[in-house]
């Protein structure tokens, strides 16, 4: 057999996103007809143990050897991988999830599209490549995430792919997913403008129990959530809060109008969800804060100065002033009638309360617990005079 020369291709999201006219963030490269020794001799640094992945010495971009996979066990880790230099480009690409992710571009700029991904890009279809799709349960979440990411471009999941995903759920394949992998895909979905599509898709195929706490949002055709997220996306650029965290908090706030559960029950469910998937603490913190105080912010005009200062204390605004701005942002998205003027009103009250000088209280002779009580009373008085 004649030994073939190694060939390098740009693959995956970089090719897909460029063809869609989207910004290309990360570039993944595929090397066909090569061995680990060849890449090491070329100066690449090996970083993968299970999979031979290499970093380019200058660009630090990832280069992976072409491989095939054969299912040998359960879940997304039960695979035997073959990295033989005889593996072709087509053999590597067919193991990928969707046709739109199986387009390669060689170093001369020529596109290689053996599974008609370009056609599906034009048709705006998310379609699986082969029956081997069902061997990896993580792909169910990935497709739901792609549906969310490309929703505004008009993409839809192919009916046959949706049916395959539903069968995978029924077979119990998703039970082998670890909490960390579920959260990783979920967090990526929350980083899209339409994370509700991710959850709706999972609910549609019978995987809603993964996020049972959020199911009341999808039990009927619900445009309220989409409208709220649309308003939030327009506001996010003006705030410091992480977009993903704000969207998750807003989804949890939407629960307060979609279920008969008490605020206490909802906050307990949020805590359960976040702890089950080991979500970073900020997600749980903001979601619970936003649901806890939703009632107070709906009746801004009816609150007494005493209630306002108590709320500031509960939010710990004195040490974490950004919390107030972040919650106002979420409520502005949730309540169409929560205006920018109301947001400014809350900020005005906060500045008045914050301006009370604790040093003057100490100088006046107050001590220990008296200082805290007097500070509270003077803050209430400052807001009362403004109203």
ROZAVO-142166 format. One record per residue (C-alpha): residue in one letter; x, y, z negated; residue number from 1. Coordinates in Angstrom, 3 decimals. Each point is the difference from the previous one (the first is absolute). Example, Ala and Ser with C-alpha at 12.3 -4.5 7.8 and 13.67 -1.06 7.14 Angstrom:
<zator residu="A" u="12.300" v="-4.500" w="-7.800" num="1"/>
<zator residu="S" u="1.370" v="3.440" w="0.660" num="2"/>
***
This chain:
<zator residu="X" u="0.000" v="0.000" w="0.000" num="1"/>
<zator residu="X" u="1.314" v="3.455" w="0.945" num="2"/>
<zator residu="X" u="0.464" v="2.170" w="-3.069" num="3"/>
<zator residu="X" u="-2.170" v="3.107" w="0.273" num="4"/>
<zator residu="X" u="1.235" v="3.431" w="-0.989" num="5"/>
<zator residu="X" u="-1.641" v="1.612" w="-3.057" num="6"/>
<zator residu="X" u="-2.828" v="2.402" w="0.848" num="7"/>
<zator residu="X" u="-1.326" v="2.820" w="-2.179" num="8"/>
<zator residu="X" u="-3.607" v="1.225" w="-0.031" num="9"/>
<zator residu="X" u="-1.902" v="2.676" w="-1.881" num="10"/>
<zator residu="X" u="-3.111" v="-1.716" w="-1.393" num="11"/>
<zator residu="X" u="-3.087" v="0.429" w="-2.140" num="12"/>
<zator residu="X" u="-1.395" v="3.261" w="-1.283" num="13"/>
<zator residu="X" u="2.557" v="2.245" w="1.653" num="14"/>
<zator residu="X" u="-1.043" v="-1.128" w="3.492" num="15"/>
<zator residu="X" u="-3.709" v="-0.053" w="-0.881" num="16"/>
<zator residu="X" u="-0.053" v="3.464" w="-1.565" num="17"/>
<zator residu="X" u="1.993" v="1.586" w="2.829" num="18"/>
<zator residu="X" u="-2.449" v="-1.396" w="2.541" num="19"/>
<zator residu="X" u="-2.841" v="1.452" w="-2.096" num="20"/>
<zator residu="X" u="1.698" v="3.389" w="-0.097" num="21"/>
<zator residu="X" u="0.559" v="-0.219" w="-3.762" num="22"/>
<zator residu="X" u="3.183" v="0.946" w="-1.895" num="23"/>
<zator residu="X" u="2.494" v="-2.867" w="-0.235" num="24"/>
<zator residu="X" u="1.347" v="-0.328" w="-3.549" num="25"/>
<zator residu="X" u="1.916" v="-3.264" w="-0.297" num="26"/>
<zator residu="X" u="1.629" v="-1.964" w="2.785" num="27"/>
<zator residu="X" u="0.255" v="-3.796" w="-0.150" num="28"/>
<zator residu="X" u="2.276" v="-1.819" w="2.412" num="29"/>
<zator residu="X" u="-0.038" v="-3.598" w="1.170" num="30"/>
<zator residu="X" u="3.115" v="-1.830" w="1.171" num="31"/>
<zator residu="X" u="-0.572" v="-2.981" w="2.290" num="32"/>
<zator residu="X" u="2.600" v="-2.726" w="0.805" num="33"/>
<zator residu="X" u="2.276" v="0.970" w="-2.889" num="34"/>
<zator residu="X" u="1.292" v="-1.501" w="-3.240" num="35"/>
<zator residu="X" u="0.735" v="1.554" w="-3.414" num="36"/>
<zator residu="X" u="3.709" v="-0.333" w="0.709" num="37"/>
<zator residu="X" u="-0.355" v="1.989" w="3.222" num="38"/>
<zator residu="X" u="-1.687" v="2.923" w="-1.789" num="39"/>
<zator residu="X" u="2.511" v="-0.070" w="-2.845" num="40"/>
<zator residu="X" u="2.809" v="0.171" w="2.560" num="41"/>
<zator residu="X" u="-1.703" v="3.038" w="1.524" num="42"/>
<zator residu="X" u="0.177" v="1.789" w="-3.364" num="43"/>
<zator residu="X" u="-3.583" v="-0.502" w="-1.180" num="44"/>
<zator residu="X" u="-0.677" v="-0.455" w="-3.732" num="45"/>
<zator residu="X" u="-2.158" v="-2.985" w="-0.961" num="46"/>
<zator residu="X" u="-2.671" v="0.887" w="-2.582" num="47"/>
<zator residu="X" u="-2.523" v="-2.833" w="0.355" num="48"/>
<zator residu="X" u="0.475" v="-3.337" w="-1.724" num="49"/>
<zator residu="X" u="-3.115" v="-1.930" w="1.075" num="50"/>
<zator residu="X" u="-0.131" v="1.815" w="3.332" num="51"/>
<zator residu="X" u="3.200" v="1.091" w="1.766" num="52"/>
<zator residu="X" u="-0.582" v="3.765" w="0.053" num="53"/>
<zator residu="X" u="2.874" v="2.361" w="0.710" num="54"/>
<zator residu="X" u="0.576" v="3.721" w="-0.333" num="55"/>
<zator residu="X" u="1.729" v="1.983" w="2.736" num="56"/>
<zator residu="X" u="3.236" v="1.462" w="-1.348" num="57"/>
<zator residu="X" u="-0.880" v="3.561" w="1.117" num="58"/>
<zator residu="X" u="-3.783" v="0.333" w="0.392" num="59"/>
<zator residu="X" u="-0.832" v="-2.369" w="-2.912" num="60"/>
<zator residu="X" u="-2.941" v="-1.252" w="2.084" num="61"/>
<zator residu="X" u="-1.058" v="-3.642" w="-0.389" num="62"/>
<zator residu="X" u="0.945" v="-2.672" w="2.526" num="63"/>
<zator residu="X" u="-1.555" v="-3.463" w="-0.337" num="64"/>
<zator residu="X" u="0.838" v="-3.192" w="1.832" num="65"/>
<zator residu="X" u="-2.742" v="-1.479" w="2.157" num="66"/>
<zator residu="X" u="-1.783" v="-2.803" w="-1.820" num="67"/>
<zator residu="X" u="-2.871" v="-2.434" w="0.090" num="68"/>
<zator residu="X" u="-2.126" v="-1.025" w="-2.985" num="69"/>
<zator residu="X" u="-1.700" v="-3.254" w="-0.895" num="70"/>
<zator residu="X" u="-2.542" v="-0.320" w="-2.803" num="71"/>
<zator residu="X" u="1.219" v="-2.375" w="-2.699" num="72"/>
<zator residu="X" u="-1.899" v="1.069" w="-3.107" num="73"/>
<zator residu="X" u="-2.626" v="2.309" w="-1.458" num="74"/>
<zator residu="X" u="-0.175" v="3.762" w="0.128" num="75"/>
<zator residu="X" u="2.204" v="2.473" w="1.804" num="76"/>
<zator residu="X" u="3.279" v="-1.520" w="-1.232" num="77"/>
<zator residu="X" u="-0.597" v="-3.582" w="1.135" num="78"/>
<zator residu="X" u="1.883" v="0.176" w="3.291" num="79"/>
<zator residu="X" u="3.036" v="-1.620" w="1.539" num="80"/>
<zator residu="X" u="1.918" v="2.461" w="2.163" num="81"/>
<zator residu="X" u="2.295" v="-0.845" w="2.891" num="82"/>
<zator residu="X" u="2.580" v="2.611" w="1.020" num="83"/>
<zator residu="X" u="1.583" v="-1.956" w="2.832" num="84"/>
<zator residu="X" u="1.703" v="2.135" w="2.687" num="85"/>
<zator residu="X" u="-2.086" v="-1.927" w="2.539" num="86"/>
<zator residu="X" u="-3.232" v="1.671" w="-1.162" num="87"/>
<zator residu="X" u="-1.467" v="2.273" w="2.656" num="88"/>
<zator residu="X" u="-1.582" v="3.432" w="-0.317" num="89"/>
<zator residu="X" u="-3.432" v="-1.465" w="0.749" num="90"/>
<zator residu="X" u="0.397" v="-2.642" w="-2.731" num="91"/>
<zator residu="X" u="0.845" v="2.668" w="-2.554" num="92"/>
<zator residu="X" u="-2.800" v="2.349" w="0.996" num="93"/>
<zator residu="X" u="-2.726" v="-2.660" w="-0.132" num="94"/>
<zator residu="X" u="0.526" v="-0.484" w="-3.752" num="95"/>
<zator residu="X" u="-1.091" v="3.608" w="-0.632" num="96"/>
<zator residu="X" u="-3.499" v="0.913" w="-1.149" num="97"/>
<zator residu="X" u="-1.601" v="2.262" w="2.631" num="98"/>
<zator residu="X" u="0.548" v="0.465" w="3.702" num="99"/>
<zator residu="X" u="0.671" v="3.717" w="-0.488" num="100"/>
<zator residu="X" u="2.875" v="-0.911" w="-2.341" num="101"/>
<zator residu="X" u="1.580" v="-2.422" w="2.479" num="102"/>
<zator residu="X" u="1.298" v="2.448" w="2.590" num="103"/>
<zator residu="X" u="3.779" v="0.255" w="0.445" num="104"/>
<zator residu="X" u="2.169" v="2.584" w="1.748" num="105"/>
<zator residu="X" u="3.501" v="-0.827" w="1.237" num="106"/>
<zator residu="X" u="2.945" v="2.372" w="-0.085" num="107"/>
<zator residu="X" u="-0.748" v="1.101" w="3.567" num="108"/>
<zator residu="X" u="-3.483" v="1.161" w="-1.036" num="109"/>
<zator residu="X" u="-1.873" v="-2.852" w="1.669" num="110"/>
<zator residu="X" u="-3.071" v="-1.279" w="-1.861" num="111"/>
<zator residu="X" u="-0.532" v="-3.722" w="-0.542" num="112"/>
<zator residu="X" u="-3.618" v="-0.850" w="-0.749" num="113"/>
<zator residu="X" u="-0.638" v="-3.755" w="0.303" num="114"/>
<zator residu="X" u="-3.195" v="0.082" w="-2.090" num="115"/>
<zator residu="X" u="-1.739" v="3.014" w="1.596" num="116"/>
<zator residu="X" u="0.405" v="2.392" w="-2.914" num="117"/>
<zator residu="X" u="0.100" v="3.038" w="2.283" num="118"/>
<zator residu="X" u="-3.407" v="-0.943" w="1.386" num="119"/>
<zator residu="X" u="-1.386" v="-0.281" w="-3.530" num="120"/>
<zator residu="X" u="1.517" v="3.369" w="-0.900" num="121"/>
<zator residu="X" u="-1.909" v="1.539" w="2.897" num="122"/>
<zator residu="X" u="-3.189" v="-1.842" w="-1.003" num="123"/>
<zator residu="X" u="0.586" v="0.975" w="-3.661" num="124"/>
<zator residu="X" u="-0.307" v="-3.598" w="-1.194" num="125"/>
<zator residu="X" u="1.700" v="-1.734" w="-2.928" num="126"/>
<zator residu="X" u="0.333" v="-3.580" w="1.239" num="127"/>
<zator residu="X" u="1.953" v="-2.956" w="-1.417" num="128"/>
<zator residu="X" u="2.583" v="-1.620" w="2.267" num="129"/>
<zator residu="X" u="-0.494" v="-3.687" w="-0.712" num="130"/>
<zator residu="X" u="-1.763" v="-2.453" w="-2.347" num="131"/>
<zator residu="X" u="3.168" v="0.088" w="-2.113" num="132"/>
<zator residu="X" u="-1.379" v="3.295" w="-1.357" num="133"/>
<zator residu="X" u="-1.953" v="-2.007" w="-2.575" num="134"/>
<zator residu="X" u="3.189" v="-1.445" w="-1.506" num="135"/>
<zator residu="X" u="0.819" v="3.231" w="-1.835" num="136"/>
<zator residu="X" u="-2.737" v="1.372" w="-2.336" num="137"/>
<zator residu="X" u="1.774" v="3.338" w="-0.301" num="138"/>
<zator residu="X" u="-1.004" v="0.691" w="3.597" num="139"/>
<zator residu="X" u="-3.629" v="0.390" w="-1.080" num="140"/>
<zator residu="X" u="0.991" v="3.016" w="-2.104" num="141"/>
<zator residu="X" u="2.351" v="1.302" w="2.692" num="142"/>
<zator residu="X" u="-2.714" v="0.027" w="2.652" num="143"/>
<zator residu="X" u="-2.404" v="1.732" w="-2.398" num="144"/>
<zator residu="X" u="2.725" v="2.588" w="-0.607" num="145"/>
<zator residu="X" u="0.581" v="0.521" w="3.710" num="146"/>
<zator residu="X" u="-3.751" v="0.449" w="0.421" num="147"/>
<zator residu="X" u="0.199" v="2.806" w="-2.564" num="148"/>
<zator residu="X" u="3.114" v="1.564" w="1.470" num="149"/>
<zator residu="X" u="-1.268" v="0.074" w="3.581" num="150"/>
<zator residu="X" u="-3.667" v="0.642" w="-0.791" num="151"/>
<zator residu="X" u="0.162" v="3.624" w="1.129" num="152"/>
<zator residu="X" u="1.483" v="-1.133" w="3.318" num="153"/>
<zator residu="X" u="-3.047" v="-2.186" w="0.584" num="154"/>
<zator residu="X" u="1.567" v="-3.424" w="-0.583" num="155"/>
<zator residu="X" u="-2.159" v="-2.983" w="-0.908" num="156"/>
<zator residu="X" u="0.792" v="-3.571" w="-0.984" num="157"/>
<zator residu="X" u="-0.717" v="-2.539" w="2.747" num="158"/>
<zator residu="X" u="-3.047" v="-2.166" w="-0.894" num="159"/>
<zator residu="X" u="2.040" v="-3.216" w="0.297" num="160"/>
<zator residu="X" u="2.663" v="1.419" w="-2.342" num="161"/>
<zator residu="X" u="-2.637" v="1.085" w="-2.490" num="162"/>
<zator residu="X" u="-1.501" v="-3.504" w="0.100" num="163"/>
<zator residu="X" u="3.420" v="-1.533" w="-0.602" num="164"/>
<zator residu="X" u="0.582" v="2.292" w="-2.978" num="165"/>
<zator residu="X" u="-3.384" v="-0.993" w="-1.428" num="166"/>
<zator residu="X" u="0.859" v="-3.698" w="0.342" num="167"/>
<zator residu="X" u="3.297" v="0.598" w="-1.787" num="168"/>
<zator residu="X" u="-1.865" v="1.575" w="-2.908" num="169"/>
<zator residu="X" u="-2.449" v="-2.927" w="-0.158" num="170"/>
<zator residu="X" u="2.880" v="-2.500" w="-0.006" num="171"/>
<zator residu="X" u="1.453" v="1.619" w="-3.122" num="172"/>
<zator residu="X" u="3.274" v="1.009" w="1.694" num="173"/>
<zator residu="X" u="-0.021" v="3.450" w="-1.653" num="174"/>
<zator residu="X" u="0.216" v="-1.585" w="-3.445" num="175"/>
<zator residu="X" u="3.692" v="-0.627" w="0.648" num="176"/>
<zator residu="X" u="0.768" v="3.724" w="0.287" num="177"/>
<zator residu="X" u="1.901" v="1.499" w="-2.924" num="178"/>
<zator residu="X" u="-1.346" v="3.176" w="-1.659" num="179"/>
<zator residu="X" u="3.098" v="1.894" w="1.132" num="180"/>
<zator residu="X" u="-0.587" v="-0.817" w="3.688" num="181"/>
<zator residu="X" u="-3.680" v="0.913" w="-0.221" num="182"/>
<zator residu="X" u="0.859" v="3.347" w="-1.559" num="183"/>
<zator residu="X" u="2.740" v="0.714" w="2.544" num="184"/>
<zator residu="X" u="-2.474" v="-0.258" w="2.879" num="185"/>
<zator residu="X" u="-2.648" v="1.889" w="-1.972" num="186"/>
<zator residu="X" u="2.362" v="2.853" w="-0.761" num="187"/>
<zator residu="X" u="0.879" v="0.251" w="3.689" num="188"/>
<zator residu="X" u="-3.723" v="0.136" w="0.778" num="189"/>
<zator residu="X" u="-0.449" v="2.780" w="-2.572" num="190"/>
<zator residu="X" u="2.681" v="1.898" w="1.893" num="191"/>
<zator residu="X" u="-2.280" v="0.178" w="3.049" num="192"/>
<zator residu="X" u="-2.704" v="2.594" w="0.553" num="193"/>
<zator residu="X" u="-2.739" v="-2.661" w="-0.138" num="194"/>
<zator residu="X" u="0.776" v="-2.524" w="-2.762" num="195"/>
<zator residu="X" u="-3.722" v="-0.755" w="-0.281" num="196"/>
<zator residu="X" u="0.269" v="-1.946" w="3.289" num="197"/>
<zator residu="X" u="2.532" v="-2.337" w="-1.642" num="198"/>
<zator residu="X" u="-2.375" v="-0.808" w="-2.864" num="199"/>
<zator residu="X" u="-3.070" v="-0.158" w="2.257" num="200"/>
<zator residu="X" u="1.762" v="-2.456" w="2.323" num="201"/>
<zator residu="X" u="0.973" v="-2.278" w="-2.879" num="202"/>
<zator residu="X" u="-3.544" v="0.163" w="-1.329" num="203"/>
<zator residu="X" u="-1.384" v="-0.804" w="3.463" num="204"/>
<zator residu="X" u="2.006" v="-3.240" w="0.278" num="205"/>
<zator residu="X" u="-0.831" v="-1.155" w="-3.509" num="206"/>
<zator residu="X" u="3.199" v="1.149" w="-1.721" num="207"/>
<zator residu="X" u="-1.679" v="2.786" w="-1.966" num="208"/>
<zator residu="X" u="0.644" v="-1.857" w="-3.249" num="209"/>
<zator residu="X" u="3.642" v="1.013" w="0.265" num="210"/>
<zator residu="X" u="-1.258" v="3.438" w="-1.028" num="211"/>
<zator residu="X" u="-3.197" v="-0.989" w="-1.723" num="212"/>
<zator residu="X" u="-0.013" v="3.220" w="-2.026" num="213"/>
<zator residu="X" u="-0.370" v="2.084" w="3.178" num="214"/>
<zator residu="X" u="-2.658" v="-2.178" w="1.639" num="215"/>
<zator residu="X" u="-2.930" v="2.304" w="-0.906" num="216"/>
<zator residu="X" u="1.467" v="2.471" w="2.507" num="217"/>
<zator residu="X" u="-0.434" v="-2.421" w="2.906" num="218"/>
<zator residu="X" u="-3.238" v="-1.846" w="-0.830" num="219"/>
<zator residu="X" u="-1.924" v="2.211" w="2.419" num="220"/>
<zator residu="X" u="0.928" v="2.272" w="2.879" num="221"/>
<zator residu="X" u="1.568" v="2.814" w="-1.942" num="222"/>
<zator residu="X" u="1.035" v="3.223" w="1.712" num="223"/>
<zator residu="X" u="0.484" v="1.858" w="-3.287" num="224"/>
<zator residu="X" u="3.422" v="-1.544" w="-0.575" num="225"/>
<zator residu="X" u="1.197" v="0.777" w="3.542" num="226"/>
<zator residu="X" u="-1.209" v="3.611" w="-0.225" num="227"/>
<zator residu="X" u="1.717" v="0.453" w="-3.376" num="228"/>
<zator residu="X" u="3.278" v="-1.411" w="1.321" num="229"/>
<zator residu="X" u="-0.227" v="2.237" w="3.061" num="230"/>
<zator residu="X" u="-0.346" v="3.055" w="-2.242" num="231"/>
<zator residu="X" u="2.888" v="-1.215" w="-2.165" num="232"/>
<zator residu="X" u="2.317" v="-0.493" w="2.988" num="233"/>
<zator residu="X" u="-0.532" v="3.637" w="0.973" num="234"/>
<zator residu="X" u="0.966" v="1.151" w="-3.485" num="235"/>
<zator residu="X" u="2.976" v="-2.261" w="-0.694" num="236"/>
<zator residu="X" u="2.634" v="2.095" w="1.751" num="237"/>
<zator residu="X" u="-0.619" v="2.769" w="-2.528" num="238"/>
<zator residu="X" u="0.769" v="-2.121" w="-3.056" num="239"/>
<zator residu="X" u="2.936" v="-1.787" w="-1.608" num="240"/>
<zator residu="X" u="-1.888" v="-3.183" w="-0.925" num="241"/>
<zator residu="X" u="0.984" v="-3.088" w="1.992" num="242"/>
<zator residu="X" u="-2.521" v="-0.604" w="2.801" num="243"/>
<zator residu="X" u="-0.336" v="-3.718" w="-0.813" num="244"/>
<zator residu="X" u="-0.729" v="0.650" w="-3.665" num="245"/>
<zator residu="X" u="-2.552" v="2.715" w="0.806" num="246"/>
<zator residu="X" u="-1.893" v="-2.275" w="2.410" num="247"/>
<zator residu="X" u="-0.100" v="-2.849" w="-2.511" num="248"/>
<zator residu="X" u="-1.260" v="2.348" w="-2.722" num="249"/>
<zator residu="X" u="-2.684" v="1.337" w="2.330" num="250"/>
<zator residu="X" u="-1.212" v="-3.517" w="0.817" num="251"/>
<zator residu="X" u="-0.322" v="-0.669" w="-3.725" num="252"/>
<zator residu="X" u="-1.884" v="3.271" w="-0.526" num="253"/>
<zator residu="X" u="-2.403" v="-1.032" w="2.772" num="254"/>
<zator residu="X" u="-0.899" v="-3.016" w="-2.154" num="255"/>
<zator residu="X" u="-1.665" v="2.321" w="-2.510" num="256"/>
<zator residu="X" u="-2.767" v="0.717" w="2.526" num="257"/>
<zator residu="X" u="-0.287" v="-3.542" w="1.398" num="258"/>
<zator residu="X" u="-0.481" v="-2.109" w="-3.127" num="259"/>
<zator residu="X" u="-2.108" v="0.028" w="-3.158" num="260"/>
<zator residu="X" u="3.073" v="-0.793" w="-2.098" num="261"/>
<zator residu="X" u="1.036" v="2.514" w="-2.639" num="262"/>
<zator residu="X" u="3.138" v="2.096" w="0.369" num="263"/>
<zator residu="X" u="1.595" v="-2.163" w="-2.683" num="264"/>
<zator residu="X" u="-0.790" v="-3.180" w="1.943" num="265"/>
<zator residu="X" u="1.358" v="1.504" w="3.226" num="266"/>
<zator residu="X" u="3.252" v="1.074" w="-1.646" num="267"/>
<zator residu="X" u="0.409" v="-3.506" w="-1.458" num="268"/>
<zator residu="X" u="-0.475" v="-1.487" w="3.484" num="269"/>
<zator residu="X" u="2.556" v="2.390" w="1.483" num="270"/>
<zator residu="X" u="2.451" v="-1.056" w="-2.679" num="271"/>
<zator residu="X" u="-0.654" v="-3.672" w="0.778" num="272"/>
<zator residu="X" u="0.538" v="0.525" w="3.734" num="273"/>
<zator residu="X" u="3.239" v="1.945" w="-0.448" num="274"/>
<zator residu="X" u="1.424" v="-2.454" w="-2.512" num="275"/>
<zator residu="X" u="-0.993" v="-3.031" w="2.095" num="276"/>
<zator residu="X" u="2.008" v="1.298" w="2.959" num="277"/>
<zator residu="X" u="2.745" v="1.600" w="-2.105" num="278"/>
<zator residu="X" u="-0.624" v="3.398" w="1.592" num="279"/>
<zator residu="X" u="2.317" v="2.843" w="-1.034" num="280"/>
<zator residu="X" u="-1.323" v="1.728" w="-3.120" num="281"/>
<zator residu="X" u="-0.788" v="3.264" w="1.810" num="282"/>
<zator residu="X" u="-2.816" v="-1.689" w="1.943" num="283"/>
<zator residu="X" u="-1.726" v="-1.170" w="-3.162" num="284"/>
<zator residu="X" u="0.648" v="3.267" w="-1.817" num="285"/>
<zator residu="X" u="-1.499" v="2.279" w="2.635" num="286"/>
<zator residu="X" u="-2.914" v="-2.297" w="0.855" num="287"/>
<zator residu="X" u="-1.058" v="-0.237" w="-3.643" num="288"/>
<zator residu="X" u="0.441" v="3.731" w="-0.636" num="289"/>
<zator residu="X" u="-2.022" v="0.870" w="3.098" num="290"/>
<zator residu="X" u="-2.898" v="-2.279" w="-0.985" num="291"/>
<zator residu="X" u="0.066" v="0.997" w="-3.677" num="292"/>
<zator residu="X" u="-0.533" v="3.701" w="0.673" num="293"/>
<zator residu="X" u="-2.254" v="-0.124" w="3.045" num="294"/>
<zator residu="X" u="-3.080" v="0.966" w="-2.034" num="295"/>
<zator residu="X" u="1.608" v="3.118" w="-1.514" num="296"/>
<zator residu="X" u="1.152" v="1.264" w="3.377" num="297"/>
<zator residu="X" u="-3.486" v="-0.419" w="1.492" num="298"/>
<zator residu="X" u="-1.359" v="2.556" w="-2.462" num="299"/>
<zator residu="X" u="2.784" v="2.560" w="-0.087" num="300"/>
<zator residu="X" u="-2.440" v="2.893" w="-0.528" num="301"/>
<zator residu="X" u="-1.609" v="-1.648" w="-3.040" num="302"/>
<zator residu="X" u="3.128" v="-0.739" w="-2.032" num="303"/>
<zator residu="X" u="0.747" v="1.938" w="-3.155" num="304"/>
<zator residu="X" u="3.439" v="1.416" w="-0.720" num="305"/>
<zator residu="X" u="0.369" v="-2.646" w="-2.702" num="306"/>
<zator residu="X" u="-0.698" v="-2.800" w="2.505" num="307"/>
<zator residu="X" u="2.457" v="1.479" w="2.501" num="308"/>
<zator residu="X" u="2.890" v="0.150" w="-2.481" num="309"/>
<zator residu="X" u="-0.828" v="-3.525" w="-1.228" num="310"/>
<zator residu="X" u="0.217" v="-1.206" w="3.599" num="311"/>
<zator residu="X" u="3.384" v="1.695" w="0.435" num="312"/>
<zator residu="X" u="1.197" v="-1.772" w="-3.135" num="313"/>
<zator residu="X" u="-1.252" v="-3.376" w="1.247" num="314"/>
<zator residu="X" u="1.723" v="0.543" w="3.343" num="315"/>
<zator residu="X" u="3.199" v="1.017" w="-1.804" num="316"/>
<zator residu="X" u="0.184" v="2.964" w="2.367" num="317"/>
<zator residu="X" u="2.466" v="1.783" w="-2.269" num="318"/>
<zator residu="X" u="2.718" v="-2.527" w="0.856" num="319"/>
<zator residu="X" u="-1.383" v="-1.122" w="3.383" num="320"/>
<zator residu="X" u="-1.573" v="3.082" w="1.646" num="321"/>
<zator residu="X" u="-0.056" v="-1.660" w="3.439" num="322"/>
<zator residu="X" u="-2.729" v="-2.352" w="-1.183" num="323"/>
<zator residu="X" u="-2.619" v="2.745" w="0.092" num="324"/>
<zator residu="X" u="0.821" v="0.962" w="3.594" num="325"/>
<zator residu="X" u="0.008" v="-3.636" w="1.054" num="326"/>
<zator residu="X" u="-3.399" v="-0.741" w="-1.557" num="327"/>
<zator residu="X" u="-1.510" v="3.148" w="1.503" num="328"/>
<zator residu="X" u="1.235" v="-1.190" w="3.397" num="329"/>
<zator residu="X" u="-1.657" v="-3.413" w="-0.448" num="330"/>
<zator residu="X" u="-3.281" v="1.549" w="-1.200" num="331"/>
<zator residu="X" u="0.027" v="2.497" w="2.855" num="332"/>
<zator residu="X" u="0.044" v="-3.001" w="2.351" num="333"/>
<zator residu="X" u="-2.598" v="-1.955" w="-1.979" num="334"/>
<zator residu="X" u="-2.502" v="2.836" w="-0.552" num="335"/>
<zator residu="X" u="-0.746" v="1.991" w="3.173" num="336"/>
<zator residu="X" u="-1.224" v="2.851" w="-2.237" num="337"/>
<zator residu="X" u="3.121" v="0.084" w="-2.187" num="338"/>
<zator residu="X" u="1.435" v="3.118" w="1.541" num="339"/>
<zator residu="X" u="3.447" v="1.522" w="0.095" num="340"/>
<zator residu="X" u="-1.436" v="2.734" w="-2.241" num="341"/>
<zator residu="X" u="-0.801" v="-2.573" w="-2.661" num="342"/>
<zator residu="X" u="3.517" v="-1.349" w="0.298" num="343"/>
<zator residu="X" u="1.337" v="3.527" w="-0.501" num="344"/>
<zator residu="X" u="-2.306" v="0.394" w="-3.009" num="345"/>
<zator residu="X" u="1.523" v="-3.056" w="-1.654" num="346"/>
<zator residu="X" u="3.503" v="1.308" w="0.679" num="347"/>
<zator residu="X" u="-0.979" v="3.393" w="-1.431" num="348"/>
<zator residu="X" u="-1.293" v="-1.599" w="-3.198" num="349"/>
<zator residu="X" u="3.180" v="-2.023" w="-0.280" num="350"/>
<zator residu="X" u="2.238" v="3.033" w="0.397" num="351"/>
<zator residu="X" u="-1.979" v="1.868" w="-2.663" num="352"/>
<zator residu="X" u="0.298" v="-2.879" w="-2.442" num="353"/>
<zator residu="X" u="3.662" v="-0.564" w="0.798" num="354"/>
<zator residu="X" u="0.785" v="3.698" w="-0.583" num="355"/>
<zator residu="X" u="-0.829" v="-0.309" w="-3.710" num="356"/>
<zator residu="X" u="3.339" v="0.393" w="-1.773" num="357"/>
<zator residu="X" u="0.637" v="-2.694" w="-2.590" num="358"/>
<zator residu="X" u="2.953" v="2.012" w="-1.362" num="359"/>
<zator residu="X" u="-2.367" v="2.756" w="-1.090" num="360"/>
<zator residu="X" u="-2.044" v="-2.573" w="-1.898" num="361"/>
<zator residu="X" u="3.100" v="-1.231" w="-1.824" num="362"/>
<zator residu="X" u="1.060" v="3.582" w="-0.762" num="363"/>
<zator residu="X" u="-3.472" v="0.644" w="-1.429" num="364"/>
<zator residu="X" u="0.735" v="-2.607" w="-2.667" num="365"/>
<zator residu="X" u="-1.840" v="-3.076" w="1.258" num="366"/>
<zator residu="X" u="1.684" v="-3.300" w="-0.804" num="367"/>
<zator residu="X" u="-0.061" v="-3.621" w="1.211" num="368"/>
<zator residu="X" u="-3.559" v="-1.158" w="0.860" num="369"/>
<zator residu="X" u="-1.276" v="3.565" w="-0.330" num="370"/>
<zator residu="X" u="2.090" v="1.010" w="3.007" num="371"/>
<zator residu="X" u="-1.753" v="-2.523" w="2.243" num="372"/>
<zator residu="X" u="-3.452" v="1.036" w="-1.239" num="373"/>
<zator residu="X" u="0.688" v="3.713" w="0.403" num="374"/>
<zator residu="X" u="1.492" v="-0.531" w="3.472" num="375"/>
<zator residu="X" u="-3.143" v="-1.850" w="1.021" num="376"/>
<zator residu="X" u="-2.288" v="2.746" w="-1.345" num="377"/>
<zator residu="X" u="1.944" v="2.801" w="1.684" num="378"/>
<zator residu="X" u="-0.109" v="-1.847" w="3.324" num="379"/>
<zator residu="X" u="-3.766" v="-0.399" w="-0.337" num="380"/>
<zator residu="X" u="-0.296" v="3.695" w="-0.833" num="381"/>
<zator residu="X" u="2.088" v="1.015" w="3.035" num="382"/>
<zator residu="X" u="-2.252" v="-1.940" w="2.350" num="383"/>
<zator residu="X" u="-3.182" v="1.206" w="-1.756" num="384"/>
<zator residu="X" u="0.985" v="3.629" w="0.538" num="385"/>
<zator residu="X" u="0.642" v="-0.690" w="3.702" num="386"/>
<zator residu="X" u="-3.474" v="-1.536" w="0.414" num="387"/>
***
